[in-house]
Amino acid sequence: MIDVGGKRARPSAAVDTISAIPALEDNYIWAFTQGAQAVVVDPGEAAPVLAWLQGGGLRLHDILLTHHHPDHIGGVASLVTATGARVWGHGADRHRLPALDVALGEGDHARPLGFDFTVMATPGHTLGHICYAGHGRLFCGDTLFSAGCGRMFEGNPAQYQHSLARLAALPDDTAVHCAHEYTLSNLAFACSLEPDHAGLAEALASTRRRRAEGQITLPSRLGWEKRHNPFLRCAEPALARAVGLPEAGPAAVFGALRAGKDRYRGR
């Protein structure tokens, strides 16, 4: 269940109820509850989370972090002070994550409120980026977006493409909970690469309608991403041709795609 109402998500104290709390310019802080207790992922600011907690009579128990960028951790210190929540994140980034209580690494299990999420190290966007997979859901921060992926700030194309390939190996019905509302611009870029791809054109038109109505486009499903997201299709000849590298391998194609998206200004 995705529950988003206006500028603030309306929580429901049911097990595995997922809410998307809008924050900053285009971030979503994902939150889920068990009874009257809650977990949030990547709180870039505190005020929307505190309002959401108060509106639902909830207590924040845990904070999961995917990486160190300010729009993902900016609210952590205030939330810990206000609620005493426990903070989980990548141990290698301990010096850049505020108030870290539980240091995680590849293959570890994060168990906030008794839920069980496998930790996947996904370097590329940053070297210390991790994702949380479990209960049919993937909290992937900025590693994977709907129809796109994050910028490559610290990793290299081979690392990033490998990270995405690992995520793509999860079950097709996995719900993809990424951290930004970038679907529209990502699909416009994908269509610019493959203008004759009917599925992409339909997805772009549908997304434009949804955004015009103020609807959230997330979470997507991993099976849908594998059919539409160019960054998960780097081994396909059509994408290699689209970036002018018909003989190149997936890592080189990914690098060219990412560079192209960095330059892209359409929507």
ZADO-1210 file (C-alpha; in nm, 4 decimals, padded with zeros to 6 digits):
<atoms>
<atom x="00.0000" y="00.0000" z="00.0000" code="MET" pos="1"/>
<atom x="00.1297" y="00.3462" z="-00.0907" code="ILE" pos="2"/>
<atom x="-00.0331" y="00.6238" z="00.1036" code="ASP" pos="3"/>
<atom x="00.0402" y="00.9791" z="-00.0048" code="VAL" pos="4"/>
<atom x="-00.1961" y="01.2634" z="00.0668" code="GLY" pos="5"/>
<atom x="-00.1165" y="01.6104" z="-00.0606" code="GLY" pos="6"/>
<atom x="00.2138" y="01.7420" z="00.0719" code="LYS" pos="7"/>
<atom x="00.2230" y="01.4972" z="00.3601" code="ARG" pos="8"/>
<atom x="00.1806" y="01.1220" z="00.3735" code="ALA" pos="9"/>
<atom x="-00.1052" y="00.9945" z="00.5883" code="ARG" pos="10"/>
<atom x="00.0215" y="00.7010" z="00.7960" code="PRO" pos="11"/>
<atom x="-00.1671" y="00.3908" z="00.8956" code="SER" pos="12"/>
<atom x="-00.0462" y="00.1852" z="01.1905" code="ALA" pos="13"/>
<atom x="-00.0572" y="-00.1455" z="01.0042" code="ALA" pos="14"/>
<atom x="00.2255" y="-00.3902" z="00.9588" code="VAL" pos="15"/>
<atom x="00.4120" y="-00.3291" z="00.6313" code="ASP" pos="16"/>
<atom x="00.2171" y="-00.0155" z="00.5459" code="THR" pos="17"/>
<atom x="00.4460" y="00.1994" z="00.3309" code="ILE" pos="18"/>
<atom x="00.4227" y="00.5778" z="00.3088" code="SER" pos="19"/>
<atom x="00.6166" y="00.8210" z="00.0905" code="ALA" pos="20"/>
<atom x="00.6817" y="01.1456" z="00.2771" code="ILE" pos="21"/>
<atom x="00.7635" y="01.4284" z="00.0327" code="PRO" pos="22"/>
<atom x="01.0704" y="01.6296" z="00.1318" code="ALA" pos="23"/>
<atom x="01.2969" y="01.8993" z="-00.0078" code="LEU" pos="24"/>
<atom x="01.2447" y="01.9607" z="-00.3798" code="GLU" pos="25"/>
<atom x="01.1819" y="01.6112" z="-00.5144" code="ASP" pos="26"/>
<atom x="01.2850" y="01.3608" z="-00.2444" code="ASN" pos="27"/>
<atom x="01.0696" y="01.0907" z="-00.0923" code="TYR" pos="28"/>
<atom x="01.1413" y="00.9693" z="00.2595" code="ILE" pos="29"/>
<atom x="01.0029" y="00.6163" z="00.2673" code="TRP" pos="30"/>
<atom x="00.8455" y="00.5091" z="00.5940" code="ALA" pos="31"/>
<atom x="00.6826" y="00.1924" z="00.7224" code="PHE" pos="32"/>
<atom x="00.5127" y="00.1011" z="01.0443" code="THR" pos="33"/>
<atom x="00.4433" y="-00.1835" z="01.2787" code="GLN" pos="34"/>
<atom x="00.1757" y="-00.0946" z="01.5264" code="GLY" pos="35"/>
<atom x="00.2564" y="00.2499" z="01.6644" code="ALA" pos="36"/>
<atom x="00.6264" y="00.2311" z="01.5759" code="GLN" pos="37"/>
<atom x="00.7877" y="00.3501" z="01.2554" code="ALA" pos="38"/>
<atom x="01.1006" y="00.3231" z="01.0422" code="VAL" pos="39"/>
<atom x="01.2117" y="00.5877" z="00.7917" code="VAL" pos="40"/>
<atom x="01.4638" y="00.5627" z="00.5096" code="VAL" pos="41"/>
<atom x="01.6985" y="00.8502" z="00.4185" code="ASP" pos="42"/>
<atom x="01.5373" y="01.1435" z="00.6040" code="PRO" pos="43"/>
<atom x="01.6836" y="01.4431" z="00.4233" code="GLY" pos="44"/>
<atom x="01.4959" y="01.6756" z="00.6558" code="GLU" pos="45"/>
<atom x="01.3306" y="01.6266" z="00.9917" code="ALA" pos="46"/>
<atom x="01.0193" y="01.8463" z="00.9860" code="ALA" pos="47"/>
<atom x="00.8102" y="01.6369" z="00.7417" code="PRO" pos="48"/>
<atom x="00.8918" y="01.3198" z="00.9348" code="VAL" pos="49"/>
<atom x="00.8036" y="01.4744" z="01.2702" code="LEU" pos="50"/>
<atom x="00.4730" y="01.6019" z="01.1287" code="ALA" pos="51"/>
<atom x="00.3978" y="01.2568" z="00.9848" code="TRP" pos="52"/>
<atom x="00.4758" y="01.0894" z="01.3170" code="LEU" pos="53"/>
<atom x="00.2619" y="01.3331" z="01.5115" code="GLN" pos="54"/>
<atom x="-00.0275" y="01.3019" z="01.2673" code="GLY" pos="55"/>
<atom x="-00.0376" y="00.9258" z="01.3107" code="GLY" pos="56"/>
<atom x="00.0473" y="00.9027" z="01.6785" code="GLY" pos="57"/>
<atom x="00.3646" y="00.7135" z="01.5879" code="LEU" pos="58"/>
<atom x="00.7064" y="00.6768" z="01.7506" code="ARG" pos="59"/>
<atom x="01.0178" y="00.6636" z="01.5348" code="LEU" pos="60"/>
<atom x="01.2150" y="00.3512" z="01.6213" code="HIS" pos="61"/>
<atom x="01.4733" y="00.3208" z="01.3416" code="ASP" pos="62"/>
<atom x="01.6369" y="00.5178" z="01.0594" code="ILE" pos="63"/>
<atom x="01.7878" y="00.3363" z="00.7604" code="LEU" pos="64"/>
<atom x="02.0483" y="00.5235" z="00.5532" code="LEU" pos="65"/>
<atom x="02.1631" y="00.4344" z="00.2020" code="THR" pos="66"/>
<atom x="02.4435" y="00.6901" z="00.1610" code="HIS" pos="67"/>
<atom x="02.5955" y="01.0089" z="00.2929" code="HIS" pos="68"/>
<atom x="02.4583" y="01.2835" z="00.0664" code="HIS" pos="69"/>
<atom x="02.2973" y="01.5739" z="00.2578" code="PRO" pos="70"/>
<atom x="01.9526" y="01.5305" z="00.1014" code="ASP" pos="71"/>
<atom x="01.9455" y="01.1810" z="00.2544" code="HIS" pos="72"/>
<atom x="02.0897" y="01.2470" z="00.6004" code="ILE" pos="73"/>
<atom x="02.0081" y="01.6122" z="00.6682" code="GLY" pos="74"/>
<atom x="01.7308" y="01.5338" z="00.9157" code="GLY" pos="75"/>
<atom x="01.9002" y="01.2509" z="01.1033" code="VAL" pos="76"/>
<atom x="02.0545" y="01.4436" z="01.3921" code="ALA" pos="77"/>
<atom x="01.7331" y="01.6304" z="01.4706" code="SER" pos="78"/>
<atom x="01.5256" y="01.3133" z="01.4495" code="LEU" pos="79"/>
<atom x="01.7595" y="01.1263" z="01.6829" code="VAL" pos="80"/>
<atom x="01.7480" y="01.4127" z="01.9320" code="THR" pos="81"/>
<atom x="01.3678" y="01.4277" z="01.9156" code="ALA" pos="82"/>
<atom x="01.2930" y="01.0547" z="01.9167" code="THR" pos="83"/>
<atom x="01.6010" y="00.8545" z="02.0187" code="GLY" pos="84"/>
<atom x="01.5737" y="00.6492" z="01.7000" code="ALA" pos="85"/>
<atom x="01.8430" y="00.3954" z="01.6165" code="ARG" pos="86"/>
<atom x="02.0449" y="00.4676" z="01.2995" code="VAL" pos="87"/>
<atom x="02.1593" y="00.1993" z="01.0536" code="TRP" pos="88"/>
<atom x="02.4073" y="00.2581" z="00.7691" code="GLY" pos="89"/>
<atom x="02.7231" y="00.1473" z="00.5920" code="HIS" pos="90"/>
<atom x="03.0123" y="00.1055" z="00.8325" code="GLY" pos="91"/>
<atom x="03.2626" y="00.2227" z="00.5720" code="ALA" pos="92"/>
<atom x="03.0910" y="00.5625" z="00.5751" code="ASP" pos="93"/>
<atom x="03.0771" y="00.5906" z="00.9520" code="ARG" pos="94"/>
<atom x="03.2685" y="00.9202" z="00.9464" code="HIS" pos="95"/>
<atom x="03.0078" y="01.0718" z="00.7107" code="ARG" pos="96"/>
<atom x="02.6857" y="00.9367" z="00.8624" code="LEU" pos="97"/>
<atom x="02.5522" y="01.1195" z="01.1700" code="PRO" pos="98"/>
<atom x="02.4737" y="00.9272" z="01.4881" code="ALA" pos="99"/>
<atom x="02.5373" y="00.5837" z="01.3341" code="LEU" pos="100"/>
<atom x="02.4447" y="00.3061" z="01.5779" code="ASP" pos="101"/>
<atom x="02.4516" y="-00.0088" z="01.3627" code="VAL" pos="102"/>
<atom x="02.7323" y="-00.0429" z="01.1073" code="ALA" pos="103"/>
<atom x="02.6362" y="-00.2590" z="00.8089" code="LEU" pos="104"/>
<atom x="02.8165" y="-00.4147" z="00.5147" code="GLY" pos="105"/>
<atom x="02.7512" y="-00.6377" z="00.2159" code="GLU" pos="106"/>
<atom x="02.5393" y="-00.9402" z="00.3059" code="GLY" pos="107"/>
<atom x="02.4449" y="-00.8186" z="00.6521" code="ASP" pos="108"/>
<atom x="02.0856" y="-00.8152" z="00.7701" code="HIS" pos="109"/>
<atom x="01.9151" y="-00.5020" z="00.8956" code="ALA" pos="110"/>
<atom x="01.6269" y="-00.5898" z="01.1279" code="ARG" pos="111"/>
<atom x="01.4414" y="-00.2732" z="01.2265" code="PRO" pos="112"/>
<atom x="01.1239" y="-00.3556" z="01.4188" code="LEU" pos="113"/>
<atom x="01.1856" y="-00.7227" z="01.3451" code="GLY" pos="114"/>
<atom x="01.1647" y="-00.6821" z="00.9680" code="PHE" pos="115"/>
<atom x="01.4543" y="-00.8487" z="00.7841" code="ASP" pos="116"/>
<atom x="01.6319" y="-00.6672" z="00.5010" code="PHE" pos="117"/>
<atom x="01.9409" y="-00.7953" z="00.3229" code="THR" pos="118"/>
<atom x="02.2071" y="-00.5311" z="00.2795" code="VAL" pos="119"/>
<atom x="02.3472" y="-00.5002" z="-00.0724" code="MET" pos="120"/>
<atom x="02.6594" y="-00.2920" z="-00.1324" code="ALA" pos="121"/>
<atom x="02.6001" y="-00.0983" z="-00.4548" code="THR" pos="122"/>
<atom x="02.8963" y="00.1308" z="-00.5285" code="PRO" pos="123"/>
<atom x="02.8593" y="00.3726" z="-00.8168" code="GLY" pos="124"/>
<atom x="02.6599" y="00.6757" z="-00.7126" code="HIS" pos="125"/>
<atom x="02.8852" y="00.6826" z="-00.4070" code="THR" pos="126"/>
<atom x="03.1382" y="00.4198" z="-00.3069" code="LEU" pos="127"/>
<atom x="02.9606" y="00.3527" z="00.0220" code="GLY" pos="128"/>
<atom x="02.6061" y="00.3264" z="-00.1113" code="HIS" pos="129"/>
<atom x="02.3988" y="00.0357" z="00.0180" code="ILE" pos="130"/>
<atom x="02.0467" y="-00.0862" z="-00.0604" code="CYS" pos="131"/>
<atom x="01.7996" y="-00.2766" z="00.1565" code="TYR" pos="132"/>
<atom x="01.6105" y="-00.5698" z="00.0013" code="ALA" pos="133"/>
<atom x="01.3378" y="-00.7717" z="00.1695" code="GLY" pos="134"/>
<atom x="00.9654" y="-00.8298" z="00.2071" code="HIS" pos="135"/>
<atom x="00.9237" y="-00.7843" z="-00.1670" code="GLY" pos="136"/>
<atom x="01.0704" y="-00.4344" z="-00.1505" code="ARG" pos="137"/>
<atom x="01.3942" y="-00.2609" z="-00.2437" code="LEU" pos="138"/>
<atom x="01.4957" y="00.0638" z="-00.0756" code="PHE" pos="139"/>
<atom x="01.7615" y="00.1751" z="-00.3203" code="CYS" pos="140"/>
<atom x="01.8321" y="00.5404" z="-00.2448" code="GLY" pos="141"/>
<atom x="01.9982" y="00.6922" z="-00.5501" code="ASP" pos="142"/>
<atom x="02.1480" y="00.3773" z="-00.7036" code="THR" pos="143"/>
<atom x="01.8381" y="00.2965" z="-00.9091" code="LEU" pos="144"/>
<atom x="01.5604" y="00.5336" z="-01.0149" code="PHE" pos="145"/>
<atom x="01.2467" y="00.4563" z="-01.2078" code="SER" pos="146"/>
<atom x="01.3668" y="00.4493" z="-01.5714" code="ALA" pos="147"/>
<atom x="01.7076" y="00.5783" z="-01.4630" code="GLY" pos="148"/>
<atom x="01.9889" y="00.5752" z="-01.2099" code="CYS" pos="149"/>
<atom x="02.1816" y="00.8242" z="-00.9999" code="GLY" pos="150"/>
<atom x="02.4772" y="01.0273" z="-01.1140" code="ARG" pos="151"/>
<atom x="02.8163" y="00.8604" z="-01.0838" code="MET" pos="152"/>
<atom x="02.9898" y="01.0757" z="-00.8230" code="PHE" pos="153"/>
<atom x="03.2440" y="00.8372" z="-00.6702" code="GLU" pos="154"/>
<atom x="03.2350" y="00.5052" z="-00.8543" code="GLY" pos="155"/>
<atom x="03.3282" y="00.4021" z="-01.2069" code="ASN" pos="156"/>
<atom x="03.1135" y="00.2589" z="-01.4881" code="PRO" pos="157"/>
<atom x="03.2158" y="-00.1022" z="-01.4254" code="ALA" pos="158"/>
<atom x="03.1285" y="-00.0774" z="-01.0559" code="GLN" pos="159"/>
<atom x="02.7992" y="00.0942" z="-01.1185" code="TYR" pos="160"/>
<atom x="02.6862" y="-00.1350" z="-01.3967" code="GLN" pos="161"/>
<atom x="02.7710" y="-00.4367" z="-01.1802" code="HIS" pos="162"/>
<atom x="02.5703" y="-00.2899" z="-00.8915" code="SER" pos="163"/>
<atom x="02.2670" y="-00.2421" z="-01.1144" code="LEU" pos="164"/>
<atom x="02.3011" y="-00.5939" z="-01.2546" code="ALA" pos="165"/>
<atom x="02.2875" y="-00.7286" z="-00.8990" code="ARG" pos="166"/>
<atom x="01.9692" y="-00.5354" z="-00.8282" code="LEU" pos="167"/>
<atom x="01.8200" y="-00.6578" z="-01.1556" code="ALA" pos="168"/>
<atom x="01.8670" y="-01.0168" z="-01.0350" code="ALA" pos="169"/>
<atom x="01.6041" y="-00.9641" z="-00.7634" code="LEU" pos="170"/>
<atom x="01.2522" y="-01.0958" z="-00.8338" code="PRO" pos="171"/>
<atom x="01.0561" y="-00.9091" z="-01.1008" code="ASP" pos="172"/>
<atom x="00.7727" y="-00.8245" z="-00.8618" code="ASP" pos="173"/>
<atom x="01.0064" y="-00.6401" z="-00.6233" code="THR" pos="174"/>
<atom x="00.8732" y="-00.2912" z="-00.5465" code="ALA" pos="175"/>
<atom x="01.1418" y="-00.0320" z="-00.6221" code="VAL" pos="176"/>
<atom x="01.1393" y="00.2433" z="-00.3593" code="HIS" pos="177"/>
<atom x="01.3873" y="00.4996" z="-00.4889" code="CYS" pos="178"/>
<atom x="01.4449" y="00.8377" z="-00.3296" code="ALA" pos="179"/>
<atom x="01.3543" y="01.0920" z="-00.5998" code="HIS" pos="180"/>
<atom x="01.0668" y="01.1782" z="-00.8310" code="GLU" pos="181"/>
<atom x="01.2723" y="01.1679" z="-01.1524" code="TYR" pos="182"/>
<atom x="01.0590" y="00.9303" z="-01.3585" code="THR" pos="183"/>
<atom x="00.9379" y="01.1861" z="-01.6117" code="LEU" pos="184"/>
<atom x="01.2796" y="01.3198" z="-01.7096" code="SER" pos="185"/>
<atom x="01.4264" y="00.9694" z="-01.7075" code="ASN" pos="186"/>
<atom x="01.1621" y="00.8414" z="-01.9481" code="LEU" pos="187"/>
<atom x="01.2095" y="01.1440" z="-02.1746" code="ALA" pos="188"/>
<atom x="01.5802" y="01.0613" z="-02.1952" code="PHE" pos="189"/>
<atom x="01.5062" y="00.6932" z="-02.2614" code="ALA" pos="190"/>
<atom x="01.2699" y="00.7917" z="-02.5446" code="CYS" pos="191"/>
<atom x="01.5367" y="01.0140" z="-02.6952" code="SER" pos="192"/>
<atom x="01.7598" y="00.7074" z="-02.7196" code="LEU" pos="193"/>
<atom x="01.4925" y="00.4779" z="-02.8629" code="GLU" pos="194"/>
<atom x="01.2212" y="00.6912" z="-03.0259" code="PRO" pos="195"/>
<atom x="01.0589" y="00.3851" z="-03.1861" code="ASP" pos="196"/>
<atom x="01.0250" y="00.1924" z="-02.8579" code="HIS" pos="197"/>
<atom x="00.6444" y="00.1768" z="-02.8206" code="ALA" pos="198"/>
<atom x="00.6578" y="00.0741" z="-02.4558" code="GLY" pos="199"/>
<atom x="00.8705" y="00.3740" z="-02.3625" code="LEU" pos="200"/>
<atom x="00.6453" y="00.6153" z="-02.5508" code="ALA" pos="201"/>
<atom x="00.3386" y="00.4785" z="-02.3723" code="GLU" pos="202"/>
<atom x="00.5127" y="00.4973" z="-02.0350" code="ALA" pos="203"/>
<atom x="00.6170" y="00.8580" z="-02.0986" code="LEU" pos="204"/>
<atom x="00.2635" y="00.9617" z="-02.1931" code="ALA" pos="205"/>
<atom x="00.1181" y="00.7876" z="-01.8873" code="SER" pos="206"/>
<atom x="00.3756" y="00.9449" z="-01.6563" code="THR" pos="207"/>
<atom x="00.3067" y="01.2911" z="-01.7940" code="ARG" pos="208"/>
<atom x="-00.0624" y="01.2453" z="-01.7147" code="ARG" pos="209"/>
<atom x="00.0079" y="01.1215" z="-01.3646" code="ARG" pos="210"/>
<atom x="00.2452" y="01.4056" z="-01.2825" code="ARG" pos="211"/>
<atom x="00.0035" y="01.6635" z="-01.4243" code="ALA" pos="212"/>
<atom x="-00.2493" y="01.5274" z="-01.1737" code="GLU" pos="213"/>
<atom x="00.0036" y="01.5502" z="-00.8904" code="GLY" pos="214"/>
<atom x="00.0381" y="01.1741" z="-00.8537" code="GLN" pos="215"/>
<atom x="00.3498" y="00.9980" z="-00.7307" code="ILE" pos="216"/>
<atom x="00.5067" y="00.7592" z="-00.9852" code="THR" pos="217"/>
<atom x="00.6693" y="00.5306" z="-00.7281" code="LEU" pos="218"/>
<atom x="00.7299" y="00.2591" z="-00.6408" code="PRO" pos="219"/>
<atom x="00.7827" y="00.0907" z="-00.9728" code="SER" pos="220"/>
<atom x="00.8326" y="-00.2843" z="-01.0163" code="ARG" pos="221"/>
<atom x="01.1673" y="-00.4346" z="-01.1009" code="LEU" pos="222"/>
<atom x="01.0259" y="-00.6322" z="-01.3935" code="GLY" pos="223"/>
<atom x="00.9004" y="-00.3067" z="-01.5451" code="TRP" pos="224"/>
<atom x="01.2421" y="-00.1483" z="-01.4915" code="GLU" pos="225"/>
<atom x="01.4142" y="-00.4359" z="-01.6688" code="LYS" pos="226"/>
<atom x="01.1957" y="-00.3754" z="-01.9737" code="ARG" pos="227"/>
<atom x="01.2121" y="00.0041" z="-01.9799" code="HIS" pos="228"/>
<atom x="01.5130" y="00.1349" z="-01.7868" code="ASN" pos="229"/>
<atom x="01.8071" y="00.1811" z="-02.0271" code="PRO" pos="230"/>
<atom x="02.0580" y="00.1537" z="-01.7428" code="PHE" pos="231"/>
<atom x="01.9402" y="-00.2028" z="-01.6751" code="LEU" pos="232"/>
<atom x="01.9596" y="-00.2943" z="-02.0449" code="ARG" pos="233"/>
<atom x="02.3255" y="-00.2169" z="-02.1127" code="CYS" pos="234"/>
<atom x="02.3837" y="-00.5638" z="-02.2592" code="ALA" pos="235"/>
<atom x="02.1194" y="-00.5131" z="-02.5294" code="GLU" pos="236"/>
<atom x="02.2519" y="-00.4371" z="-02.8813" code="PRO" pos="237"/>
<atom x="01.9866" y="-00.1688" z="-02.9329" code="ALA" pos="238"/>
<atom x="02.1248" y="00.0380" z="-02.6459" code="LEU" pos="239"/>
<atom x="02.4831" y="-00.0143" z="-02.7572" code="ALA" pos="240"/>
<atom x="02.3891" y="00.1157" z="-03.1016" code="ARG" pos="241"/>
<atom x="02.1975" y="00.4069" z="-02.9505" code="ALA" pos="242"/>
<atom x="02.5121" y="00.5357" z="-02.7787" code="VAL" pos="243"/>
<atom x="02.7319" y="00.4684" z="-03.0830" code="GLY" pos="244"/>
<atom x="02.9192" y="00.1738" z="-02.9305" code="LEU" pos="245"/>
<atom x="02.7822" y="-00.1299" z="-03.1161" code="PRO" pos="246"/>
<atom x="03.0744" y="-00.3541" z="-03.0196" code="GLU" pos="247"/>
<atom x="03.1144" y="-00.2390" z="-02.6602" code="ALA" pos="248"/>
<atom x="03.0420" y="-00.4313" z="-02.3429" code="GLY" pos="249"/>
<atom x="02.7814" y="-00.3388" z="-02.0792" code="PRO" pos="250"/>
<atom x="03.0158" y="-00.1279" z="-01.8638" code="ALA" pos="251"/>
<atom x="03.1192" y="00.0926" z="-02.1557" code="ALA" pos="252"/>
<atom x="02.7576" y="00.1267" z="-02.2676" code="VAL" pos="253"/>
<atom x="02.6584" y="00.2227" z="-01.9137" code="PHE" pos="254"/>
<atom x="02.9325" y="00.4870" z="-01.9029" code="GLY" pos="255"/>
<atom x="02.8121" y="00.6370" z="-02.2310" code="ALA" pos="256"/>
<atom x="02.4490" y="00.6313" z="-02.1138" code="LEU" pos="257"/>
<atom x="02.5339" y="00.7998" z="-01.7857" code="ARG" pos="258"/>
<atom x="02.7383" y="01.0686" z="-01.9613" code="ALA" pos="259"/>
<atom x="02.4505" y="01.1244" z="-02.2024" code="GLY" pos="260"/>
<atom x="02.1998" y="01.1611" z="-01.9210" code="LYS" pos="261"/>
<atom x="02.4301" y="01.4079" z="-01.7446" code="ASP" pos="262"/>
<atom x="02.4168" y="01.6282" z="-02.0551" code="ARG" pos="263"/>
<atom x="02.0472" y="01.5767" z="-02.1255" code="TYR" pos="264"/>
<atom x="01.8227" y="01.8820" z="-02.0777" code="ARG" pos="265"/>
<atom x="01.4929" y="01.7544" z="-02.2168" code="GLY" pos="266"/>
<atom x="01.1825" y="01.6598" z="-02.0214" code="ARG" pos="267"/>
</atoms>
